[in-house]
Amino acid sequence: MQFTVTINQTKAQELGWNSRQALLSAFVFECPSWKGMQTIDFRVFAGGAV
């Protein structure tokens, strides 16, 4: 569960986004941080990307 969402207010205003659009983009942008680093075949992947 995510407890902190950071919204770039300046960028959201530049793009003309409403609060709901800004919140959704901030939420999606943080998705990769939910999963930690993973090592597969001696290569490191961030955000669970395989």
Backbone as a printed PyTorch tensor [residue, N CA C, xyz], in Angstrom:
tensor([[[  0.8350,  -1.1740,   0.0000],
         [  0.0000,   0.0000,   0.0000],
         [  0.8860,   1.2450,   0.0000]],

        [[  0.4950,   2.2250,  -0.7640],
         [  1.2840,   3.4480,  -0.8830],
         [  0.6710,   4.5070,   0.0240]],

        [[  1.5130,   5.1330,   0.8640],
         [  1.0310,   6.1190,   1.8070],
         [  1.3820,   7.5520,   1.4070]],

        [[  2.3600,   7.7280,   0.5520],
         [  2.7850,   9.0560,   0.1390],
         [  2.7320,   9.1700,  -1.3770]],

        [[  2.0800,  10.2080,  -1.8550],
         [  2.0240,  10.4880,  -3.2870],
         [  2.5410,  11.9000,  -3.4850]],

        [[  3.5270,  12.0460,  -4.3550],
         [  4.1120,  13.3530,  -4.6210],
         [  3.6400,  13.8340,  -5.9880]],

        [[  3.0450,  15.0160,  -5.9970],
         [  2.5230,  15.5880,  -7.2420],
         [  3.3710,  16.7980,  -7.6200]],

        [[  3.8410,  16.8160,  -8.8540],
         [  4.5780,  17.9590,  -9.3730],
         [  3.5410,  18.9920,  -9.8180]],

        [[  3.2210,  19.9250,  -8.9120],
         [  2.1580,  20.8920,  -9.1750],
         [  2.4840,  21.8230, -10.3330]],

        [[  3.7370,  22.2140, -10.4430],
         [  4.1330,  23.1220, -11.5230],
         [  3.8870,  22.4720, -12.8800]],

        [[  4.3230,  21.2240, -13.0280],
         [  4.1560,  20.5090, -14.3010],
         [  2.6800,  20.2430, -14.5880]],

        [[  1.9330,  19.8880, -13.5540],
         [  0.5020,  19.6260, -13.7290],
         [ -0.2190,  20.8850, -14.2340]],

        [[  0.1480,  22.0410, -13.6970],
         [ -0.4570,  23.2870, -14.1600],
         [ -0.0520,  23.5960, -15.5940]],

        [[  1.2250,  23.3520, -15.9220],
         [  1.6970,  23.5930, -17.2900],
         [  0.9230,  22.7480, -18.2950]],

        [[  0.6060,  21.5080, -17.8960],
         [ -0.1050,  20.5900, -18.7870],
         [ -1.6150,  20.7910, -18.7550]],

        [[ -2.0820,  21.6380, -17.8340],
         [ -3.5140,  21.8980, -17.7450],
         [ -4.3000,  20.7630, -17.1150]],

        [[ -3.6570,  19.9670, -16.2920],
         [ -4.3150,  18.8250, -15.6570],
         [ -5.1360,  19.2630, -14.4520]],

        [[ -6.2360,  18.5670, -14.2200],
         [ -6.9890,  18.7940, -12.9970],
         [ -6.3730,  17.9340, -11.8840]],

        [[ -6.8860,  18.0420, -10.6780],
         [ -6.2820,  17.3290,  -9.5480],
         [ -6.3570,  15.8130,  -9.7180]],

        [[ -7.4040,  15.3110, -10.3010],
         [ -7.5510,  13.8650, -10.5020],
         [ -6.5090,  13.3290, -11.4910]],

        [[ -6.2700,  14.0650, -12.5600],
         [ -5.2660,  13.6590, -13.5540],
         [ -3.8630,  13.7090, -12.9580]],

        [[ -3.5780,  14.7450, -12.1740],
         [ -2.2630,  14.8730, -11.5460],
         [ -2.0270,  13.7400, -10.5490]],

        [[ -3.0390,  13.4010,  -9.7770],
         [ -2.9210,  12.3140,  -8.8000],
         [ -2.6930,  10.9770,  -9.5030]],

        [[ -3.4220,  10.7170, -10.5670],
         [ -3.2570,   9.4590, -11.3050],
         [ -1.8620,   9.3430, -11.8980]],

        [[ -1.3500,  10.4280, -12.4850],
         [ -0.0140,  10.3570, -13.0740],
         [  1.0560,  10.1500, -12.0040]],

        [[  0.9040,  10.8000, -10.8510],
         [  1.8600,  10.6130,  -9.7570],
         [  1.8190,   9.1760,  -9.2460]],

        [[  0.6210,   8.6240,  -9.1430],
         [  0.4410,   7.2490,  -8.6780],
         [  1.1010,   6.2600,  -9.6390]],

        [[  0.8610,   6.4200, -10.9360],
         [  1.4290,   5.5210, -11.9490],
         [  2.9470,   5.6720, -12.0150]],

        [[  3.4410,   6.8960, -11.8950],
         [  4.8780,   7.1420, -11.9440],
         [  5.6120,   6.4200, -10.8160]],

        [[  4.9730,   6.2820,  -9.6490],
         [  5.5930,   5.6320,  -8.4940],
         [  5.4590,   4.1100,  -8.5080]],

        [[  4.6880,   3.5390,  -9.4140],
         [  4.4680,   2.0810,  -9.4370],
         [  5.7570,   1.2580,  -9.4290]],

        [[  6.7660,   1.5930, -10.2410],
         [  7.9820,   0.7710, -10.2290],
         [  8.6830,   0.7240,  -8.8770]],

        [[  8.4740,   1.7110,  -8.0290],
         [  9.1480,   1.7270,  -6.7310],
         [  8.5360,   0.7450,  -5.7440]],

        [[  7.3940,   0.1620,  -6.0770],
         [  6.7430,  -0.7740,  -5.1640],
         [  7.5260,  -2.0710,  -5.0410]],

        [[  8.2420,  -2.4380,  -6.0510],
         [  9.0160,  -3.6770,  -6.0460],
         [ 10.4840,  -3.3050,  -5.9990]],

        [[ 11.2170,  -3.9670,  -5.1510],
         [ 12.6360,  -3.6630,  -4.9950],
         [ 13.4850,  -4.1780,  -6.1410]],

        [[ 14.7710,  -4.0290,  -5.9780],
         [ 15.7240,  -4.5000,  -6.9770],
         [ 15.7080,  -6.0280,  -7.0250]],

        [[ 15.9470,  -6.5570,  -8.2040],
         [ 15.9520,  -8.0050,  -8.3920],
         [ 17.1480,  -8.3730,  -9.2670]],

        [[ 17.8780,  -9.4150,  -8.8760],
         [ 19.0350,  -9.8660,  -9.6410],
         [ 18.6900, -11.1850, -10.3300]],

        [[ 18.8500, -11.1980, -11.6540],
         [ 18.5960, -12.4010, -12.4480],
         [ 19.7790, -12.5790, -13.3830]],

        [[ 20.4270, -13.7360, -13.3110],
         [ 21.5860, -14.0320, -14.1440],
         [ 22.6520, -12.9280, -14.0490]],

        [[ 22.9130, -12.4990, -12.8320],
         [ 23.9280, -11.4930, -12.5310],
         [ 23.6170, -10.1120, -13.1190]],

        [[ 22.3850,  -9.8800, -13.5190],
         [ 21.9660,  -8.5640, -13.9870],
         [ 20.9410,  -8.0210, -13.0040]],

        [[ 21.0180,  -6.7290, -12.7030],
         [ 20.1200,  -6.1060, -11.7300],
         [ 19.0050,  -5.3620, -12.4560]],

        [[ 17.7830,  -5.6330, -12.0260],
         [ 16.6020,  -4.9900, -12.6000],
         [ 15.9050,  -4.1940, -11.5080]],

        [[ 15.4880,  -2.9820, -11.8290],
         [ 14.7580,  -2.1550, -10.8690],
         [ 13.2690,  -2.2740, -11.1450]],

        [[ 12.4920,  -2.2050, -10.1000],
         [ 11.0420,  -2.2050, -10.2630],
         [ 10.4710,  -3.5350, -10.7130]],

        [[ 11.2140,  -4.6050, -10.5780],
         [ 10.7090,  -5.9270, -10.9150],
         [ 10.6820,  -6.2070, -12.4100]],

        [[ 11.2500,  -5.3380, -13.2330],
         [ 11.2500,  -5.5680, -14.6810],
         [ 12.1290,  -6.7770, -15.0040]],

        [[ 11.5860,  -7.6460, -15.8180],
         [ 12.3290,  -8.8520, -16.1930],
         [ 12.3880,  -8.9530, -17.6970]]])
